[in-house]
Amino acid sequence: MAMITKSQDDDRRGGTTAAWRAGLAGLCLALLLAPLPAQAIEVQELIRHIDSLWRGNTSQATMTMTVKTRRYQRTMTMEAWSRGKDYSLVVIREPIKDRGIATLKVEDNIWNYLPKINRVTKVPSSMMSGSWMGSHFTNDDLVKDSTFEDDYTSKITFEGERDGRTVYELTSLPKPDAPVVWGKVVMLIEQKTLAPYKNVYYDEEGVLIRTMTFDQTKKIDERVIPMRLILQPEDKPDESTVIVYDDIAFGVPLEPSFFSLQSLQRRH
């Protein structure tokens, strides 16, 4: 039997150690070069982001709304203000015949103002699903009375590639006794920008009622915001309502007193 000298044994151990080190270095390099997975996000963090996307702590925006139905097509320009989740005001600026018509939300109370007759009417909760100014948007859409955080239970139901994008699919079901319009809302959100690009709305029976798509994104104050919203009713494929944000600013100085019935009547 051949004898292994100490020198030969040291050579073998050295070779093994060198091979192990080389393998470890290769593994580290492979890990460094491998694509990183999308950053994980908590459901509540995502919900809060979506709820505050167009309003922030405070906001002021100008918008153009185009309503297309089988009978007519009309365009309105509007100005809107918000303060958190409890205060919002939307005022029509054009056309002239509708100028000054406004919708105000203060906490759980919502009013409409008609300047031609100088009349304020309270909107009951049963009317939140009603059409706003003949559009396909509801009163709830315009003043954002319900929020995903407060009124829905949400969970991420899909993460990965869809429609050529890396997305989160967020499914929201109403909480018991929540005063909401929809039986289920499914939202698709781009993981990279956290900007929604499609919402699908169902009634309490699970019937698809409408689809809202979002595009023309713009980065404002470190958030990526879709500046165009296209609402398509499922039962009226030839109709639509489109809102385009002409401008939006956040962190605008707005006190709660700005959102009052007296202020509402002065702003026409």
Sequence and secondary structure as in RCSB ss.txt:
>XXXX:A:sequence
MAMITKSQDDDRRGGTTAAWRAGLAGLCLALLLAPLPAQAIEVQELIRHIDSLWRGNTSQATMTMTVKTRRYQRT
MTMEAWSRGKDYSLVVIREPIKDRGIATLKVEDNIWNYLPKINRVTKVPSSMMSGSWMGSHFTNDDLVKDSTFED
DYTSKITFEGERDGRTVYELTSLPKPDAPVVWGKVVMLIEQKTLAPYKNVYYDEEGVLIRTMTFDQTKKIDERVI
PMRLILQPEDKPDESTVIVYDDIAFGVPLEPSFFSLQSLQRRH
>XXXX:A:secstr
     HHHHHHHHHHHHHHHHHHHHHHHHHHHHS        HHHHHHHHHTTTTSSEEEEEEEEEEE SS EEE
EEEEEEEETTTEEEEEEEESGGGTT EEEEETTEEEEEETTTTEEEE  GGGTTSBSTTSSSBHHHHHT S HHH
HEEEEEEEEEEETTEEEEEEEEEE TT   S SEEEEEEETTT  EEEEEEE TTS EEEEEEEEEEEEETTEEE
EEEEEEEETT TT EEEEEEEEEEES    GGGSSHHHHHHT 
